[in-house]
C-alpha cells in the first residue's frame, strides 16, 4: 500500500529535518544518506499493517539519526587517518555506545598518555638534568622525573642520551596506539558495517 499524500508530506518533513541536522559533509554524501533513508522508509510504509508513525518512531528523531551518522563518519575517517586527535574523538564517540567502546577509548588514552608523558620528560631533561632520566637503585627503578634525597642510593643510567631514548619510546607508543586503533576500527566496520548501502538502515532497526 503506497503512502497517502499526508504520509508523504510527513516523510518529506522528516527528511528535511534530517538533512538540516546532518553534520558537515559533502553535499553528495548528505543527499545519499537522505536518499537511502527515504527509500527504506517508503519501502517499509508499503508493507501491510505498517504505519508511517511507527516507522519514524523506530528510526528515531532526525537529531539522533544525524548524530549517529556524524559519529560513524568520524569513526570511518579515524580508521583511515593518523591524527591522534581524530582517533581520540572517534574512540570517545564509541565509548558512549557500550563497554567495548569504553575499553577502546581507555586503551587509546593510556597509549597516547604514555607517549605524551615520555615526550614531555625528553623536553624537561635539558632543563632538569639531575631530576629526569632512568633512575636505578638496589630496590627501586624510576623512569621519568625523580627528586633525589640525601639517603638515595639510586643513579641515573642514560645521562643526556635519555632524550633520544624517551623520544624513541614516545614515538613507539604513539605508533602502536594509532596502528592498533585503526586496525580495530577497520575490523569493527567489517564485522558490523555501518556505511555502505543499507548499513545505517539495519543499524537503526528498520529491518
N, C-alpha and C positions, 0 to 999 in steps of 0.2 A: 504494500500500500504506500503510494507516494505521499510525502508530507503535504499538508494543506498549505494554502497561501500564508495563513497565520503562523504555521510552524516554520515555513521557510523564512519568514521575517524574524522569528525567534532565533533560528540558526544563524542567520546573517548578522544579527545584533551580537550574538556570542562571538562570532568570528571577527567582527570589527573590534570588539574589546580585546580579544586575544592578540590581534595584530598590533594594537596600541600598547599592550603590556609587554610584548616581546622585547628582550634586551637588544643592545646594539649588535647588529649583524648586517650582512649584506641584504639588499632587497630581495635577491633571488632566494636566499636561504629562508627569509621571513615568509615569502609567498609560498615556498614549497611546504613549509610547516603548516601554514593556514590551509593550503590545498589538501594536504594529507588528512588533517583533522576534519575538514569539510566532507571529503569523500566518505570517510568511515562513519561520521555521524549520520549522513544521509543514507548510507547502506543499512545501518542499524535501524533507522527510522522506518525502513521498508519492511522490516520483519514483523510478522503478526504479533500483536499484543505488546509492542514496544512503543512507548510514547517519547516524544522529544524531551519532555521534562525529566523523565527517568534517565535518558541517555546523558543529558547535560549534567545531571546530578552525579552520575558515575564518573564522568570525565573530570569534574571539579570546576572550580571557578577559573575564569581566564587568567586571573592573577597567579593562582597556584600552578596552573599548567605552564604559563610563561616562565615562572620561576624554575620549574623542573627543566624546561628546555635550556634556560640560561645556565643552570648548574651543569647539565650534561654537555653543553657546548664548551664550557670551561674545562671539564674533565677531558674531553676529546682533544682540546688544544694542549693541555698539560701532558697527555700521553705521547704527544709528538714533539714537544719542546724541551728545552734545557734550562728554563728560567726557574730558579728555586722559589721565587715569589709566586709564580704561576702554579707551581706544583703544591706549594703550601696552601694557596687559595682553593685549589681543587680538592685536596685531601680534607680541608676544613669543611667544604661542602659535603663530602662523603661522610664526615664524622656525624653529621646530623641525620644520617639515614640508618644507623644501626651500629652494633658493637664492632663489626668487621671494619667499617669505615673509621670508627673512632680509633681502633688499634693501628690502622694505617696512618692516620694523622699523628698519633703519638710517636710512631716509629720515625715519621718524617721530621717531627720536631726534635727528637733525640739525635738523629743523624746530622741534621743541619746545625743543631745546637753544639754538638761536639766539634764540628768543623769550624764554626764561628769562634768558639772558645779557643781552639788551637791557634787560629789566625790572630786572635787578639793577643795571646801570650807572645807570639812571634813579634808583634809590633811593640810590646812592652819590654822585651828583652834588652834592647839598647838603652832604654830609659832606666830600667831597674835590673842591671846585670847581676846583682847579688841576690835578687829575690825571685827571678824567673828561670826555670830550667827543669832538669830531671834530677831530683834530689834523692840520694840513696844512702841509707844508714843500716846499722845492724838489724833494726827491727822495723824499718819503715821505707816506703817508696813514695815520693811525692812528685807528681808530674804537673807542672804549671807554676802557680805563684806560691812562694814559700817565705814565711817570715822567720828567719833564724833566731834562736835564743842561745844564751851562753852555754847551756848544757847540751846543745845539739852536737851529735856526732855524725851528722849527715854531710855529704859533699855533693857538689853539682858535677854531673858527668860530662855534658856536652860543651860547656862554655858557649862561645858565640855561634858554634855550629848548631846550637839548639834552634836558631831562627830557621835554618833550612829544614831541619827535622820536623819542626812544628808546621811549617808551610806544606811540606810533602804530606804529612798526616792529615792536615786540614783539607787539602785537595782530595785525598783518598776518601774521606768521609763524605764530602760533597758529591764526588763522582759516584760512589757506591749507592748513596741515598737516591740521587737523581736517576741513575740507571735502573735501580731496583723498583722505584715507584713507577717509572714509565713502563717497565715490563709488566708490573702488576695491573696498571690501568688498562694496558692493551689486552691482557689476558681476560680481565673482567669484562671488557666490552665484547670480546669474542664469546665468552661464556653466556652473557646476558646482554646482547646488543641493544642499545637504546636508539642509536642512529641507524639510518637505513630505512628502507620502505617498510612501513607498518610497525617500526620499533617502538616509538612512543605510544602508539595506539595500544599495543599489547601491554606496555608498562603501566598505563593508567587504567587498564582493565576493561577496555571496550569489548574485547573478545575473550 
